[in-house]
Amino acid sequence: MAEMNTRRTGKSAKAVVAADRTAGADKTRAAAGQTAGTEKSDAAPTLEVKNLSISFGGLKAVDGFNVVVEKGQLYGLIGPNGAGKTTVFNLLTGVYKPDTGVILLDGKNITGRKTIEINQEGIARTFQNIRLFKELSVLDNVKVGLHNHHRYSTLEGILRLPSFYRVEKEMNERAMELLSVFDLDKECDYKASNLPYGKQRKLEIARALATDPKLLLLDEPAAGMNPNETAELMETIRFVREKFNMTILLIEHDMKLVAGICERLTVLNFGQVLAQGETSKVLNDRRVITAYLGE
């Protein structure tokens, strides 16, 4: 696979998309879209956001944000630094409560819910700066994510009752299944901090998937990666979407990655939607090129 840029290059969007087509990514996206069920249906979209806004002091960080992410879609959210992208993620996951707007997950209103409640409803996320329990084993990091669905009481844990061992066995088996999917099962006993960077990112995604989400939010997953790691990450994201029939919304600055895997894009600028639509059309939008890609 051709070497990939990990940050903005100053090239025009047109050049990026052309390079992407040369690599055959348009074909991959078309095939993936068919298998992932992105065709229109009467079912509610996985995520629908209406008129989402939040201010900090006198600054409008997000202003009237709208987006619809259909089931099985791989959707990108891009924009310059400070445009409000991570703030949107924080609103979607309950870190912040919006001043206005509605967030619907599978048609259910989750606006203003607590972070843990939103996670239980089906939204999981990763972070730009990887957040693992670095002193815990690789296996135990994934088991943390499984506690949403595999539980025992404090008393059962203290007394080591049969129910404790049964649940622990179930979690170990499920965690190993997820680790094997990402080829991390052989490192299950390693400390998470001892994994190379690319595998730490995979582990973070595996832990997020352990919560059994409907929607996976990836916050700059290629941050800090070299071109080879970024190329492998692209394949991992495609694989996750297809293997788990997952809907994915990602923030990313690497335009090669965005053009290679995202079917639709929303561009934020100063907290407002600048452009929205099919990836190739958005990346060729003159306003996007001027405001973000630099031409």
JOFENHU-V606887 format. One record per helix or strand of 3 or more residues. SS is the DSSP state (@ for helix, = for strand). FROM is the first residue (numbers start at 1). TO is the last residue. If there is no record, write none. Layout:
ss={SS;SS}
from={FROM;FROM}
to={TO;TO}
This chain:
ss={@;@;=;=;=;@;=;@;=;@;@;@;@;@;@;=;@;=;@;=;=;@;@}
from={13;25;47;59;74;85;100;115;123;138;154;162;185;192;197;215;227;247;255;264;272;279;286}
to={22;35;56;69;79;92;105;121;125;146;159;181;187;194;210;219;243;251;261;269;278;283;293}
